[in-house]
Amino acid sequence: MEKTEKKPGKYNNARKQAAKMANATKVQKDGMVFHEYPDYETYKKVQTVGNKAKIGLQHVQESHIKALSTYLNDAYGKVGFGLCHGTRRGLEQTWFRDHLNGKPEVIGTEISDTATEFPHTVQWDFHDENPEWEGKADFVYSNSWDHSFDPRRAFRTWAGMLKPGGMLILDHCKGHEPKGANALDPFGATYDALRGFIDTELADLGSVVDEIDRSDDPDYKARVLVFKRAA
Ligand SMILES: C[S@@+](CC[C@H](N)C(=O)[O-])C[C@H]1O[C@@H](n2cnc3c(N)ncnc32)[C@H](O)[C@@H]1O
């Protein structure tokens, strides 16, 4: 998922390079596409090389993070701690810090070793649980779920990081559709398939409570799925 219209060369080159390196197997199922890598090291290498090839690009825009911050401010009044997953340049956590009430701590994860170059960013694979974050977050946000090699594991890990009543916020853009999936963005799903997947795989942890329609934003068109952890 990327702003292909602005940087088609960089995006296409990174995708071709990933396809060569990954030797991934594509599996299609119920409105979803998955790519299986030969091993974890290959996945990590493909993601890191892709991150470096596209290090100058930015997908989510401040207008969108501002709108999500308003949503969270309205829901909670004040936010204490938030996590963003797959953040590359660290901008979404910086914007959440600027627009959320209460000057919260907002941290981003990034699998690539470039993480250390960007503010409030930790080098961390978002599939992995982190005891320091377990049950602590008022919200978890991502537009990078399409980079998951195991979306069930990623989504369950993220839901586990929420406080009771905390929200998991997932953007769904055009590039997240099944036809956008490839060796670099291994998971694709229609909005309805994503919703069905979350309903099924996270049923014991909470439920989908909202969809925020931001398809009119000229800078970043998205439908936003909101899952709430049971209190
Ligand atoms: C499409 S980019 C989106 C970056 C940013 N959110 C934006 O809107 O521009 C996806 C990012 O997720 C990172 N990523 C991929 N797999 C990851 C993983 N398992 N854990 C953490 N970050 C990951 C990639 O390196 C890349 O920087």
The ligand as an ORCA input file, in Angstrom:
! r2SCAN-3c Opt
* xyz 0 1
  C       3.593      0.891      3.604
  S       4.753      1.384      4.823
  C       3.760      2.515      5.729
  C       4.568      3.456      6.541
  C       3.768      4.571      7.230
  N       2.783      4.024      8.121
  C       3.153      5.493      6.220
  O       1.936      5.684      6.254
  O       3.878      6.022      5.380
  C       4.854     -0.052      5.883
  C       5.990      0.026      6.894
  O       5.845     -1.089      7.803
  C       7.117     -1.650      8.055
  N       6.933     -3.062      8.445
  C       6.758     -4.106      7.627
  N       6.608     -5.241      8.328
  C       6.704     -4.897      9.638
  C       6.634     -5.620     10.847
  N       6.433     -6.946     10.846
  N       6.778     -4.964     12.010
  C       6.983     -3.607     12.027
  N       7.074     -2.857     10.896
  C       6.919     -3.496      9.712
  C       7.865     -1.468      6.742
  O       9.264     -1.565      6.913
  C       7.378     -0.099      6.289
  O       8.217      0.930      6.761
*
